[in-house]
Amino acid sequence: MLESTVESGKILLAEPFMLDPNFKRSAVLLCDHSKEEGSVGFILNKPLQTKIDELIEEFPEFDAEVYFGGPVQMDTVHYLHNVGNLLEESIEVCRGVYWGGDFEKLKFLVAQEMIKPHQIRFFVGYSGWSEGQLADELSYGSWVVANMDANYVFKSEPDTLWQSIMNNKGNTYSVIAQMPEDISWN
């Protein structure tokens, strides 16, 4: 896939036999992409089996699962949501998906039940590429670029997300989506 087709708001799907355990069968939403400064994204399909209110002590009680966003800065928490109109300083990544925003206001809105768990997804760490790194990985065929749909963040099952997005691309990608994770399963 050509570098020119990569932009914020696109999905990067790991090629089916990627060995890196951080990215195996991952679907990464690219939230910031610059050829000069690098790229930032979040893995959408790797839940950590913990809730945000268990992870952050001062967070109000909230039944929202936390996901592994990527291997960079694992001591940080990020969030994607669909309430950009309520949360100042959030950045629109694509239609219906916003990144970040005022954290204190977020806690207030959660405590007031103005934001529900299905409207937000939290991530520990992020996926990052330095200048030119993503272009190199794309030229090696490490990633398949796909269009984003807000449902991928807010209404999908993590364990089938990679396969669903690959299948939605159609043609050859539908065949790739059916490939087992381990070719010895064939």
N, C-alpha and C positions, 0 to 999 in steps of 0.2 A: 504494500500500500504506500502510495506516495506521501511524503511529508506534508505536501500542500493540502491534503485532505484531513489532516489532523488539526483539531482545534478544540478549545474549551467546549464542554458540553457533549463530547463524543465519548463512546465507550471503547475501551481497549480490551479485547478478549485474548487471553493467553492462548498461543497455539497449542493444539491438543497434547503434545508430548513435552511441554516445558517441564524441566526437571526441578527448577528452583521451587522449593516447598512454599516460599512466601507467595508465589504467583500461580502455582499449579491450578489450572481450570478456573482462573480468576476472571472476574468482570470488573474493570477499573473505570470509574467515572472520572474523566479528565476535567478538573475544575479550573486549572490555570495552565495555559500553554503559551510559551514564547520561545521562538527559535534562538533568541539571544540569551535568555535568562533561565531556560529550563522549564520543567513541567511539574505540576502537583496534581495528584488524584487520590481517590479512595477506593479500596477494594470493597465491592458491594455485597459479596457473598461469603464472608468468613466470620460468622458470629463467634463471640468469645464466651458465651454462656455466663455472662454476668450482666447485671442491670446498672444503669448509670448512677442510681442513688446508692448502690453498693460501692461503686468506684470512687465517687466524689462525696466526701463526708457531708458537706454543707448543702448538698443538692436536695430539693424536696422529694418526698416519696413519689416515685414515678416508675411505672412498669415498662421501661424502654430498654431493650437489649443493646449492648455495646458490641461493635464489630472491630475486627482487625483492619485498620485502614491501610497499613503497609509498614515496612520495616524501618522507616525513617522517623526519628524523634518519638520513640515509643513512650516517652513521658509526657506527651501532649494529648489533649482531647479535642476533637473537631466534630462538627455536626452539619448535616444536610437536612433541610426542612422545606415545607411548602407554605410557610406563613411569612413570607418576605414582607408583606404589608404590615405585619405586627411587630417585626423585629428589626429595629434600626441597625444600620451598618452591615446588613447582610448583602451578599453579592449574588445576583442572579446568574446561575451557571447555564441554565437552559430553561425552556418553558416549564414552569411548575416546580423548579428545583432551585433552592437558594443555599448558599454556603455561609456559615458563621453568623455573626451578628452580636449584639450587645449581650454578654453572658449574664449579667445581673438582671437585665430585663427578661431574659429567657427563664431564669429561675422564678422570677415573679409571675410570669405568664403560666408556667407549669403549676406553681402553687395555687394560682387562681383557676386552674383547670381550663385555661383558654387555649392551651396547646395539649393535644392528646398524643399518646405514644405512637399512633399510626401516622402522625404528621412529621415525625422527626427521626433521624437515625444518627447515632453517635459512633465515633471511631476513635480508637487509640492508635496514634501514629498516622503516617500517610505514606503514599507511594510518591517518590520523587525521582526526577531525571535531571542531570546537569545539562548544560548547553550542548546540543548535538547528540546526546546519549540516546534519546528516544528515536531520533531519526536513524541512528545506527541500528538500533534494535528492530525498527520497522523494516529496514533494508535487509536484515537477516531473516525476516519472516517470523519474528518472535511474537508479534501481535497482529490481530485482525481488528480493523477499525469498524465500528458499528454506530448506527444512530441511536440516540438516547430517547427514552420514554420515561416520564416521571414514575410510571407504574413499576419500573425496574427497582426504584429505591423504596417506594412506599407500599407496594402491593404484591411483591414477588416472594417466592420461597427461595431462600439462599441456596439450598442444595440442588435446585434445578435451574437457577438463573443463567449460568454460563451456557448450558445446553439450549435453553429457551431463546436467548439472544442470538446464538449461532444459528439456530433453526429459523428464526425470523428473518435472517439475511437471505434465506432461500438458496436455490441451486446447489452448488458444491458444498456450501456451508451446512446445508441440511444433512448431508451425508456425514460431514465431519462431526456434527452434533451427536450423531448416533455412535461414534467410535467409543469403545470402552476406554477407561482411564489407563488400564494396563493392557498392552497388546497381547499379553499371554492369555487374556480372557477370551480371545477370538477363537 
